[in-house]
Amino acid sequence: MFLVLLDVLSMNVAQPSLGRAFGIPREAWPLLVDAYTVPLAAGLLPAGWLVDRAGPRRVLLWGLAVFAAASGLGAAGWAWEAVIAARAVQGLAAAAMLPAGLAALTATWREPAPRARALGVWSGVSALATAIGPGAGGLLVAVLDWRAVFWINVPFALAAFAGTSRLLTADGPTVERGKPEGVRALVASVIAAAVMTSGANGTLQVLTVHLQDDLRLASGPAGAILLLATLPFVVLGPVAGRLVIRCGRRAVAALGLILGGLGLLTLGRLSGIAGLVPGLLGVGVGLGLMTSAIVGETMAAWPARPGMAGGLNNALRQLGTSAGVAVGGLSTSHAAGAPLLERTGLVAGIWWIGGAVLVLAGFERARRR
């Protein structure tokens, strides 16, 4: 998960250097991101199906090997077309890695309490990529060049390959026709996953534009301010795992959505950078609490098909991200300043609080010990 997110965020920063190196016009630079994210989103459900038939260990090993090879191809890219092809192969490999990784985690920690702690750590580590990805990409490009953004993946992928080979036992297919044990919980959790990512990423899209266009901040200071939305996510991931053990996934996910929604409702109510702090912290605290709880609910609702469960959850998270960024981008073209922030905070805050209602109605109640 760390690798997949790192490769999206670091490439965002490397786009200008890479595009200029090949003499590509500015309007074509986003293809570097789309060539990765589109195959990733399209491949998640087929990859989940494959995980359930071939086993998570085998699919994860193949995904990591292909990801490392594609990263090497991108670093050696002799032409723009070769780099784009490498990004597409990376995206397909990432689509295999995500559901395979979640299925492997589910198979390794079978008991609810250890699994909740493991999902909390998984959430925190993935959040770390969100926090450091842009900075790491900028540093690599500044110190070396754009090729380093590809090369950095290789040692990570090889280390993950070695760890998977050593720590995961050989596996086979899961139940061929295993049906969800909790259809309502499955539907509620994947919709909640889309609500979570659309609210967070749509808001961050608006705030990024506001900081740089309305407040005239450079990209460095703007990125530092946005860390207020990612650092709580990193810290609270493992904490959320322990809270899930005590209170259940339903309560923790709803708490994250409500606290985050209340923080978002403050946007535009106070002027200047200080007025953004409650909203940014709301995003970080909300994500930190709810991510592992929502993912855990999906995996628990369809234990016979962990690959499909993981693929479905990740697909809805990707869909939510795409929708949120698109709506956020549309909002910035029609408003600016305090009106833009107020509208964004109101819509996103109500959206997340509505998600809490969905969680309370659809998630399974925690069983009393």
C-alpha positions in Angstrom: 0.0 0.0 0.0 2.9 2.3 0.8 4.5 1.7 -2.6 1.3 2.2 -4.5 0.5 5.6 -2.9 4.1 6.7 -3.0 4.2 6.2 -6.7 1.2 8.3 -7.3 2.2 11.2 -5.2 5.9 11.4 -6.0 5.1 11.3 -9.7 2.8 14.4 -9.3 5.9 16.4 -8.3 8.2 14.9 -11.0 5.8 15.6 -13.9 7.3 19.0 -15.0 10.9 17.7 -15.0 10.0 14.6 -16.9 7.8 16.4 -19.4 10.4 19.0 -20.1 13.1 16.3 -20.5 11.2 14.8 -23.5 9.9 18.1 -24.8 6.3 17.2 -24.1 3.7 20.1 -23.9 2.3 20.9 -20.5 -1.2 19.7 -21.2 0.1 16.2 -21.8 2.0 15.9 -18.5 -1.1 14.5 -16.5 -0.9 11.4 -18.7 2.0 10.3 -16.4 -0.5 10.0 -13.5 -3.5 8.8 -15.6 -1.4 6.0 -17.2 -0.9 4.6 -13.7 -4.2 5.3 -12.0 -6.6 4.2 -14.8 -5.1 0.6 -15.1 -5.0 0.5 -11.3 -8.7 1.3 -10.9 -9.7 -1.0 -13.8 -7.7 -3.9 -12.6 -8.7 -4.1 -8.9 -11.8 -6.3 -9.3 -10.2 -8.7 -11.8 -7.2 -8.9 -9.5 -9.4 -9.7 -6.5 -11.0 -12.5 -8.5 -7.5 -13.8 -9.3 -6.4 -13.6 -5.7 -9.3 -15.8 -4.6 -8.3 -18.5 -7.2 -4.5 -18.4 -7.1 -4.0 -17.3 -3.5 -2.7 -14.0 -2.1 0.9 -15.1 -1.7 1.4 -16.0 -5.4 -0.4 -12.9 -6.7 1.4 -10.6 -4.3 4.8 -12.0 -5.4 4.0 -11.6 -9.1 2.7 -8.1 -8.5 5.8 -7.0 -6.7 8.1 -8.6 -9.3 6.3 -6.9 -12.2 6.2 -3.6 -10.3 9.9 -3.7 -9.7 10.6 -4.6 -13.4 8.3 -1.8 -14.7 10.0 0.7 -12.4 13.3 -0.3 -13.8 11.9 0.1 -17.3 10.6 3.6 -16.5 13.9 4.6 -15.0 15.7 3.5 -18.2 13.0 5.2 -20.3 14.5 6.2 -23.6 11.4 7.8 -24.9 8.1 9.4 -23.6 6.2 6.4 -24.9 8.4 3.9 -23.0 7.8 5.9 -19.8 4.0 5.9 -20.3 4.1 2.1 -21.0 6.1 1.5 -17.8 3.6 3.6 -15.8 0.7 1.5 -17.2 2.4 -1.8 -16.3 3.1 -0.3 -12.8 -0.6 0.4 -12.5 -1.6 -3.1 -13.4 0.9 -4.6 -10.9 -0.4 -2.2 -8.2 -3.9 -3.5 -8.9 -2.7 -7.0 -8.1 -0.8 -5.9 -5.0 -3.6 -4.1 -3.2 -6.2 -6.9 -2.9 -3.5 -9.5 -2.5 -1.9 -7.6 0.4 -5.2 -7.2 2.2 -6.1 -10.8 1.6 -2.7 -11.9 3.0 -3.2 -9.7 6.1 -6.6 -11.2 6.6 -5.2 -14.8 6.3 -2.2 -14.1 8.6 -4.2 -12.5 11.4 -7.4 -14.5 11.6 -8.6 -13.5 15.1 -10.5 -10.2 15.3 -8.2 -8.4 17.8 -4.8 -9.1 16.2 -6.4 -8.3 12.8 -7.7 -5.0 14.0 -4.2 -4.1 15.3 -2.7 -5.2 12.0 -5.1 -3.1 9.9 -4.3 -0.1 12.2 -0.6 -0.5 11.4 -1.4 -1.0 7.7 -3.5 2.2 7.7 -0.7 4.2 9.4 2.0 3.0 7.0 -0.1 3.8 4.0 -0.8 7.3 5.5 3.0 7.8 5.8 3.3 7.5 2.0 0.6 10.2 1.7 2.6 12.5 4.1 6.0 12.0 2.6 5.2 11.2 -1.1 5.3 14.8 -2.5 8.3 15.8 -0.5 10.2 12.6 -1.4 9.4 13.1 -5.1 10.6 16.8 -5.0 13.8 15.8 -3.1 14.7 13.0 -5.5 14.1 15.2 -8.6 16.1 18.1 -7.1 19.1 16.0 -5.9 19.2 13.5 -8.8 16.7 13.7 -11.7 13.2 12.3 -12.6 14.6 8.8 -13.1 15.2 8.5 -9.4 11.4 8.6 -8.8 11.3 5.2 -10.6 14.5 3.8 -9.2 13.4 4.4 -5.6 10.6 1.8 -6.1 13.0 -1.1 -6.8 14.6 -1.6 -3.4 11.2 -1.2 -1.7 9.6 -3.8 -4.0 12.5 -6.2 -3.6 12.4 -5.9 0.2 8.6 -6.6 0.1 9.2 -9.5 -2.2 11.8 -11.0 0.2 9.5 -10.5 3.2 6.5 -12.0 1.4 8.5 -15.0 0.3 9.8 -15.6 3.8 6.8 -14.7 6.0 3.7 -15.9 4.0 3.1 -19.6 3.8 2.1 -21.2 0.5 -1.6 -20.9 -0.2 -4.2 -22.0 -2.6 -7.6 -20.8 -3.8 -10.3 -19.8 -1.3 -13.9 -21.0 -1.3 -15.0 -21.1 -4.9 -18.5 -19.7 -4.4 -18.3 -18.2 -1.0 -21.0 -15.6 -0.5 -20.8 -12.6 1.8 -21.8 -13.3 5.3 -23.1 -9.8 5.8 -24.5 -8.3 2.5 -25.7 -5.1 4.3 -22.3 -4.6 6.0 -20.5 -5.2 2.8 -22.6 -2.7 0.8 -22.4 -0.1 3.6 -18.7 -0.4 4.1 -17.7 0.0 0.4 -20.1 3.0 0.1 -18.5 4.4 3.2 -15.1 3.9 1.7 -16.1 6.0 -1.3 -17.7 8.7 1.0 -14.4 8.8 3.0 -12.1 9.3 0.1 -14.3 11.6 -1.9 -14.8 14.0 1.0 -11.1 14.0 2.0 -9.6 14.3 -1.5 -12.2 16.7 -2.8 -11.5 19.0 0.1 -7.7 18.8 -0.2 -8.0 19.6 -3.9 -9.9 22.8 -3.0 -7.5 23.7 -0.2 -4.4 23.2 -2.5 -5.8 25.6 -5.0 -6.9 28.1 -2.3 -3.4 28.1 -0.7 -1.5 28.7 -3.9 -3.9 30.8 -5.9 -5.9 32.8 -3.3 -3.3 33.1 -0.6 -0.3 33.2 -3.1 1.8 30.7 -1.2 4.6 28.8 -2.9 4.2 25.0 -3.3 6.6 24.3 -0.4 4.8 26.2 2.3 1.4 25.1 0.9 2.6 21.5 1.2 3.8 22.0 4.7 0.4 23.3 5.8 -1.4 20.4 4.1 0.6 18.0 6.4 -1.9 19.0 9.1 -4.3 16.7 7.2 -1.9 13.7 6.9 0.2 13.6 10.1 -2.8 12.8 12.4 -3.6 10.0 9.9 -0.2 8.5 10.4 -0.3 8.7 14.2 -3.9 7.6 14.6 -3.8 4.5 12.4 -2.4 2.1 15.1 -4.5 3.9 17.7 -7.6 3.2 15.7 -6.8 -0.5 15.7 -6.8 -0.6 19.4 -10.1 1.4 19.6 -11.7 -1.1 17.2 -10.8 -3.9 19.6 -12.5 -2.0 22.5 -15.5 -0.4 20.8 -16.0 -2.1 17.5 -15.6 -1.0 13.9 -19.1 0.6 13.7 -18.4 3.0 16.6 -14.9 3.9 15.5 -15.8 4.5 11.8 -18.8 6.7 12.8 -16.7 8.6 15.3 -14.1 9.4 12.6 -16.7 10.6 10.1 -18.5 12.8 12.7 -15.3 14.4 14.1 -14.0 14.9 10.6 -17.3 16.3 9.4 -17.5 18.8 12.3 -13.9 20.0 11.5 -14.8 20.4 7.8 -17.9 22.6 8.7 -15.5 25.2 10.2 -13.9 26.0 6.8 -14.4 29.6 5.7 -15.6 30.6 9.2 -12.3 32.2 10.2 -9.9 34.2 8.0 -6.4 33.4 7.0 -4.3 30.2 7.3 -5.3 29.8 11.0 -8.9 29.3 9.9 -7.9 26.2 7.9 -6.4 24.4 10.8 -9.6 22.9 12.3 -10.7 21.6 8.9 -7.3 20.1 8.0 -7.1 18.4 11.4 -10.6 17.2 10.9 -9.6 15.5 7.7 -6.5 13.9 9.3 -8.3 12.8 12.5 -11.3 11.4 10.6 -9.1 9.4 8.2 -6.9 8.1 11.0 -9.9 6.8 12.9 -12.1 5.4 10.1 -9.8 3.9 7.5 -8.9 0.6 9.2 -12.4 0.3 10.6 -14.1 0.6 7.2 -11.6 -1.7 5.4 -11.9 -4.2 8.3 -15.7 -4.2 8.0 -15.5 -5.0 4.3 -13.0 -7.9 4.9 -15.1 -9.3 7.7 -18.3 -9.2 5.7 -16.9 -11.5 2.9 -14.3 -13.7 4.6 -14.7 -16.5 2.0 -13.5 -14.1 -0.8 -10.8 -11.9 0.7 -9.4 -11.0 -2.7 -12.8 -9.8 -4.0 -13.5 -8.0 -0.8 -10.2 -6.2 -0.9 -10.5 -5.4 -4.6 -14.1 -4.0 -4.1 -13.1 -1.8 -1.2 -10.0 -0.4 -3.0 -12.1 0.1 -6.2 -14.7 2.2 -4.3 -11.9 4.2 -2.6 -10.4 4.9 -6.0 -13.8 5.9 -7.4 -14.4 8.2 -4.4 -11.0 9.9 -4.9 -11.6 10.5 -8.6 -15.1 11.9 -8.0 -13.9 14.1 -5.1 -11.0 15.6 -7.0 -13.3 16.2 -10.1 -16.0 18.0 -7.9 -13.3 19.9 -6.1 -11.7 21.0 -9.3 -15.1 22.1 -10.6 -15.7 24.1 -7.5 -12.5 26.1 -7.8 -13.5 27.2 -11.3 -16.7 28.8 -10.0 -15.7 30.4 -6.7 -12.7 31.6 -4.6 -11.7 32.7 -1.2 -14.1 32.5 1.8 -17.2 31.6 -0.3 -15.3 28.6 -1.9 -14.2 27.4 1.6 -17.6 27.8 3.1 -19.3 25.9 0.3 -16.6 23.2 0.4 -16.8 22.8 4.2 -20.6 22.7 4.2 -20.9 20.1 1.5 -18.0 17.9 2.7 -18.9 18.2 6.3 -22.5 17.1 5.7 -21.3 14.4 3.3 -19.1 12.9 6.1 -21.8 13.2 8.8 -24.2 11.5 6.4 -21.6 8.8 6.0 -21.7 8.3 9.8 -25.4 7.7 9.6 -24.8 5.1 6.9 -22.2 3.4 9.1 -24.4 3.3 12.1 -27.3 1.8 10.1 -25.3 -0.7 8.0 -22.2 -1.9 10.0 -22.5 -4.9 12.2 -22.9 -4.1 15.9 -19.9 -5.1 18.1 -20.5 -8.4 19.8 -20.3 -8.4 23.5 -17.6 -10.5 25.0 
